[in-house]
Amino acid sequence: MGDLSKRSTVYFEPEIHHALRVKAANSHQSVSEVVNEAVRLALREDEEDLSAYDERAAEPTLSYEALLKDLKSHGKL
């Protein structure tokens, strides 16, 4: 880890901690590296979700009732 790393205390369930340690050992990484990678992936997914939401913001909305009616009219229900 670089000099700019920050320390934080995180409490894991015992099974999760064990899985992290095994994954870290198998991938020749530290537990911190595995956790950082997982957090980066989760944040990237959030960014993609927000981007998709922004792209679709102008689309017309459809109520749940209207959706069910449409599905029924097309023989899907």
Secondary structure as GFF3:
##gff-version 3
##sequence-region A 1 77
A	DSSP	alpha_helix	14	26	.	.	.	ID=ss1
A	DSSP	alpha_helix	31	56	.	.	.	ID=ss2
A	DSSP	alpha_helix	64	73	.	.	.	ID=ss3
###
